[in-house]
Amino acid sequence: MELFDRVNSVFEDFKSESIVEQGRLFEKAFTRKRKLSFDRVALFLLNKNGLTQTLEAYNFSLGLNIDNFSRQAFCQARMKFNPEIFKTISGGIYDCLNNMMIDFQIAPYKTSEKELAYKNIEKALKLFKNDEIILIFDRGYPSIEFFQFLTEKNIKFIFRIKKDNYKFQTNKIEGNKGIINLKTKKNHQIRIN
């Protein structure tokens, strides 16, 4: 399996008529063949790096080997684009060192992010060795079962947790930082910093 096949297949989904139909603000939007098609606008929005719009457009055009487009052309296309379509993109793994998506899933808005994380991790394990992966999660992901899953896969991880999560263990820590040990059902010991 090629490294980017999975990500490319998701970007191909942005070309599907059903996604385009949900993602256009006007019935006639994105019906003609243009330099900034619906899938390119979506890809451009997902790949912004915080540069000026002109530099973003230049880098994007260069990366796709397409003719450059103006800020005005992007703004016009953006006005036809429904940002609610991104609510269907629920989870993914991003490589912070190389500034690129490794895997992400398109799923209905109400799909559990944790459920998608399991799928993302399984896909990432096909591309990388376990010891090459350090996953960082926001609030909402931590659970003993998820810690156990990651530990069994020998994946290093960092979770941001709410103050009241694991209160019994965290009460033993002075200040905001410290280490707690959790025991899982399978008697794995997990250290949390």
Backbone torsions as a table, in degrees:
resi	resn	phi	psi	omega
1	MET	NA	126.0	178.1
2	GLU	-66.5	149.6	-176.4
3	LEU	-55.3	-41.6	-172.5
4	PHE	-104.4	8.4	-179.7
5	ASP	-57.6	-44.2	-177.3
6	ARG	-64.0	-47.1	-179.7
7	VAL	-64.7	-43.3	178.7
8	ASN	-61.4	-37.1	179.9
9	SER	-66.6	-33.9	176.8
10	VAL	-68.9	-41.0	177.2
11	PHE	-63.6	-31.4	175.3
12	GLU	-62.4	-31.7	177.8
13	ASP	-59.7	-29.7	179.1
14	PHE	-69.1	-9.6	176.3
15	LYS	-92.4	-11.6	-177.3
16	SER	-67.9	144.5	-176.7
17	GLU	-60.3	-37.5	-178.3
18	SER	-66.3	-39.9	178.3
19	ILE	-68.6	-44.0	179.7
20	VAL	-61.0	-42.5	-179.5
21	GLU	-61.4	-42.4	178.1
22	GLN	-70.2	-28.5	-172.5
23	GLY	-93.2	-2.1	178.2
24	ARG	-98.3	142.5	179.7
25	LEU	-84.7	-23.8	-179.5
26	PHE	-126.2	148.0	-176.7
27	GLU	-57.1	-37.5	-176.5
28	LYS	-89.4	-3.7	-177.9
29	ALA	-67.7	140.2	176.4
30	PHE	58.8	33.7	177.1
31	THR	-98.6	-25.7	178.7
32	ARG	-92.6	154.6	178.7
33	LYS	-77.2	114.7	-178.0
34	ARG	-131.6	164.8	176.5
35	LYS	-60.7	-39.8	179.1
36	LEU	-102.7	79.8	177.1
37	SER	-73.9	170.2	-178.8
38	PHE	-56.0	-48.0	-177.5
39	ASP	-64.8	-33.2	178.5
40	ARG	-71.9	-37.0	176.8
41	VAL	-63.9	-44.6	178.7
42	ALA	-60.5	-46.8	-179.6
43	LEU	-62.6	-41.4	178.7
44	PHE	-61.5	-45.5	-180.0
45	LEU	-64.2	-37.0	-179.9
46	LEU	-74.4	-20.2	-174.8
47	ASN	-108.5	13.8	179.9
48	LYS	-65.3	139.9	-176.7
49	ASN	-116.1	12.5	177.8
50	GLY	86.0	13.5	177.1
51	LEU	-87.8	179.7	174.8
52	THR	-66.8	156.8	-178.9
53	GLN	-58.4	-38.5	-179.6
54	THR	-64.3	-45.8	178.4
55	LEU	-67.2	-39.3	177.2
56	GLU	-59.4	-46.2	-179.2
57	ALA	-63.2	-42.3	179.5
58	TYR	-62.4	-49.8	-179.8
59	ASN	-62.7	-40.0	179.6
60	PHE	-63.5	-46.9	179.4
61	SER	-62.6	-42.1	179.0
62	LEU	-62.8	-45.0	-179.1
63	GLY	-63.4	-35.4	-179.8
64	LEU	-93.2	-4.2	-177.9
65	ASN	57.4	47.6	176.4
66	ILE	-121.2	165.6	177.2
67	ASP	-62.1	143.3	178.8
68	ASN	-64.5	153.0	177.2
69	PHE	-127.5	157.1	-176.2
70	SER	-85.8	163.4	174.3
71	ARG	-58.9	-39.6	-178.6
72	GLN	-63.8	-40.4	179.2
73	ALA	-64.0	-40.9	178.2
74	PHE	-65.6	-44.1	-179.4
75	CYS	-59.9	-39.8	178.0
76	GLN	-64.6	-43.8	179.3
77	ALA	-66.3	-39.5	-179.2
78	ARG	-63.1	-33.5	179.7
79	MET	-67.1	-18.0	179.5
80	LYS	-97.2	-7.2	-171.9
81	PHE	-95.5	128.8	-179.9
82	ASN	-89.3	110.8	-178.0
83	PRO	-66.3	-16.3	178.6
84	GLU	-61.3	-19.8	-179.9
85	ILE	-61.6	-27.2	-179.2
86	PHE	-72.6	-12.3	174.5
87	LYS	-68.7	-17.2	177.0
88	THR	-82.0	-14.3	177.0
89	ILE	-91.8	107.1	-168.0
90	SER	-105.9	-21.4	-176.0
91	GLY	-160.2	151.6	179.0
92	GLY	-168.4	169.6	175.3
93	ILE	-118.1	127.8	-177.1
94	TYR	-116.4	132.4	177.5
95	ASP	-87.0	105.9	-176.7
96	CYS	-67.8	-31.1	-177.8
97	LEU	-74.5	-36.5	-177.6
98	ASN	-105.0	4.0	178.6
99	ASN	50.9	55.4	179.7
100	MET	-152.1	153.0	176.1
101	MET	-75.1	136.0	175.3
102	ILE	-95.7	-43.1	178.4
103	ASP	-159.5	145.3	168.1
104	PHE	-153.2	161.2	-174.3
105	GLN	-118.3	142.0	169.6
106	ILE	-102.2	122.8	-177.4
107	ALA	-149.0	161.8	176.8
108	PRO	-56.3	150.9	-175.0
109	TYR	-53.0	-37.3	-174.9
110	LYS	-84.7	3.0	178.0
111	THR	-66.8	140.4	179.9
112	SER	-65.2	129.3	177.7
113	GLU	-64.6	-34.1	179.8
114	LYS	-65.5	-40.1	177.7
115	GLU	-60.0	-41.9	177.9
116	LEU	-69.7	-32.7	178.9
117	ALA	-61.9	-40.8	176.3
118	TYR	-56.6	-45.9	179.9
119	LYS	-64.2	-43.5	178.9
120	ASN	-60.1	-42.4	-178.2
121	ILE	-65.7	-43.9	178.1
122	GLU	-59.4	-40.4	177.7
123	LYS	-66.6	-42.4	-179.3
124	ALA	-63.8	-35.4	179.9
125	LEU	-65.7	-21.7	176.2
126	LYS	-77.0	-18.7	-176.8
127	LEU	-103.1	-26.5	-174.2
128	PHE	-131.4	158.9	172.2
129	LYS	-77.6	149.7	-177.8
130	ASN	-55.0	-39.7	-175.8
131	ASP	-76.3	-2.5	177.2
132	GLU	-93.8	-3.0	-172.4
133	ILE	-110.1	129.1	167.6
134	ILE	-127.2	116.3	-178.3
135	LEU	-99.7	139.3	177.8
136	ILE	-117.9	126.6	-177.0
137	PHE	-120.2	149.2	175.0
138	ASP	-88.3	-178.9	176.7
139	ARG	-60.1	153.5	178.0
140	GLY	100.0	-19.7	-179.7
141	TYR	-91.4	-33.6	-172.5
142	PRO	-60.0	133.7	170.2
143	SER	-162.1	154.1	179.4
144	ILE	-57.4	-42.7	-178.8
145	GLU	-61.9	-40.4	-179.3
146	PHE	-70.3	-40.7	175.5
147	PHE	-57.8	-44.8	-178.6
148	GLN	-62.6	-44.5	178.3
149	PHE	-56.8	-48.1	-178.9
150	LEU	-67.0	-39.3	179.0
151	THR	-64.6	-43.4	179.2
152	GLU	-64.0	-30.9	178.4
153	LYS	-84.0	-1.2	-179.6
154	ASN	60.0	39.7	179.5
155	ILE	-103.9	133.2	175.4
156	LYS	-79.0	145.9	-176.8
157	PHE	-151.3	156.7	175.6
158	ILE	-132.8	131.1	177.1
159	PHE	-120.1	140.3	168.0
160	ARG	-91.5	127.4	-177.1
161	ILE	-122.1	155.1	176.2
162	LYS	-70.9	155.0	-178.7
163	LYS	-55.8	-38.0	-174.8
164	ASP	-91.0	2.6	173.3
165	ASN	-74.1	138.7	177.2
166	TYR	53.1	43.9	-174.3
167	LYS	-57.0	-42.1	-179.3
168	PHE	-58.1	-45.1	-178.4
169	GLN	-73.9	-40.3	-175.5
170	THR	-74.9	-20.7	177.3
171	ASN	-63.6	-21.2	-179.9
172	LYS	-80.5	-8.3	-177.9
173	ILE	-94.1	134.8	175.4
174	GLU	-92.0	130.7	-179.8
175	GLY	83.4	-160.2	-175.8
176	ASN	-92.7	-14.7	-175.2
177	LYS	-124.0	146.9	178.2
178	GLY	172.7	-176.2	-178.8
179	ILE	-119.9	134.0	173.5
180	ILE	-124.1	152.1	177.4
181	ASN	-111.1	133.5	177.1
182	LEU	-121.2	142.0	175.0
183	LYS	-106.0	133.0	179.6
184	THR	-94.7	174.5	179.3
185	LYS	-59.2	-30.5	-179.5
186	LYS	-95.2	19.0	178.0
187	ASN	61.1	28.2	170.6
188	HIS	-78.8	141.8	176.0
189	GLN	-102.5	127.6	-177.6
190	ILE	-119.2	128.3	177.9
191	ARG	-96.8	130.9	178.0
192	ILE	-119.3	124.0	177.1
193	ASN	-88.7	NA	NA
